Amino acid sequence: MTMHSNQVAPILAPARDLRETSDRLLRKLMDFNRDRSVLRDPVRQFCDEHELSSPQGHVILWLGHEGPLSTGALSRLANINDKSITGIMDRLESRGLVKRTRLPADRRTVINALTPRGQTAYVGIKDRMATALASFIATMSDDEEATVFRLMDRLLAAVSPAPR
């Protein structure tokens, strides 16, 4: 296997039963989510203040992060079923937060994008998340911070599809 400088080596698990370790990690993740909702609470607070539902906030977050997306791709990323995504997009469009455009080459495909007003909402959500994460990161030493990023890179590489 040829590795490029920006790639991370795949994780090779030792030959052992990882059930106990995975259970422990799951407990920690659940505790973290319950006790330290670093990302969820700022998004929820922003949505509450701007009269957005949680799914609407997630759609804005994904469109801001990824850029324009087809309805199918957006539905998968935001984990919203196909029947619900249309209603969510209708409401966001009526509020001037998103614009939907049909592809001329395939009129069945709808591309969704943030409007300038939607982009402002995205920046507001992202800024709240960044502030919350900064307070979390501030508790770490430089070495711990580097370790977190290194581990996140390895985990992302482990769950990302192999390049074709």
N, C-alpha and C positions, 0 to 999 in steps of 0.2 A: 504494500500500500504506500503510495506517495503522499507525503504530507506537505502542505504549503505552510509558509510561516504564520499565516493567520488562522490555521486550523488547530484544533485541540485534539490530542490523542484520545481515542475512545477509552472508556472506562472498562477495564477487564476485572470482573468480580472474581475473587478467589472462590475456589470450590468449597462452599460451605452453605449451610442452611441460613438464609438471610431473613427468615420469617420473624424471628424475635427482634432483630435490628430494625426491620421495616415497621413492625408494630410500634417500636419505641419512637421511631421518626414520625410516624403518623400521630402518636400522642402529642409529641412536641409541636407539630404543625397545628393540630387542633387547639392546643393550649395557646400557641402564639396567636392564632386567629381570634380566639375568644378574648384573650387578655390584652393583646397588643395589635389591634386592628389598624396597623400603620397605614395601609393603603385604602381599606374599605371605608373607614370612618370619614376621611376627608372627601371622598367621592360622594358618600351619602349626604354629608352636610351641604356640599355644593348643590347637589340635586334638590334637596329640601328647600334651600334658599332660592333656587331658580325654578321651582315647581316643575321639576323633571322627574320622571320615574327612573328607577335604577336601570332598567333596560335602555332607556333613552340616554342616560349618562354613559353607559358602556358603548353604545353606538357612536356617540360623539368622541369618546376616548379612542376607539379603534379607528375611526375615520381620520382623526387628528394624527394618530401615530402612523398609520399605514398610507394615508392619502386616499384618493378615490378608489372605491371598491364596488364590484358587482354585488347585487343583493344576496346572491348565494354565498359568496365569499364572506360578506359581512355577517350573514346569519350564522355561519360556522364559527367565525372568530368570536362573536359576541355570545355564542351559545343560545341563540334565540331561534325557535322553530320557524319554518318558512311561512306558516299562516300568521304568526304574530308579527313578524318583521315588517310586513306591509303596513299594518296599522301603526306601528311605531314610526315608520318612515313618513306616513301620512301626517301624523301629529307634529313631527319635527319639521317637515316641510311647511306646514301651515303656520308654524311659529317663525319661519324664516331662518332656520338653523341648518338645513340641508337643501341641496338641489339635486333632483333626479333627472338624468338624461338617458334617453334610449340610444343605443348604438345604431348608427345609420346602416351598417352592414348586417346587423342582426337585431331587429326591432324587439325581439323577445328579451334581450339583455338590457338591464337597467344599471347604469353606473350612478352611484351615490357619492356626493362630495359635500364637504362643509362649505357653507357660505361664509362671508366675512364675519357675520354674527355668530355662526357656529364655530368658527376658528377662535373667536374671542372666548366662547364657552370652553373650548378645548384647553386653551391656555390657562383659564381659571382652574379647571380640574387638575391639569398637569402641575401647576404651581403649588396647589395644595398638597398634592402627593409628594412633590419634591421637598417641600418644607417638612412634611411628616418624616420622610426618609432621612433628611438631613439631621433631624433630632435623634433619630435612631443610630445613624452612622457616627454621630458625635460621641457616642458612648464607646466606640471602638478605638483601639490603637491602630497605627498605620499598618502594622503586620496583620492584625485581625481583619482590617478592611481589605487588604490585598488577598488574604485567604478567602474571604467571602466572595470576592469577584472571581478568583481562580476557580472556586468550587461551582459558582453559578455558570461559568463558561463550560466546565466539564459536564454539569447536569444538562445544560442546553444542548451540548454536542451529543449527549447520550439519547436525548428524546427527539432530536431533529432528524428528519429523513435524510438518507444518504444522497449526496449529489448524483445526478444522473449523467 
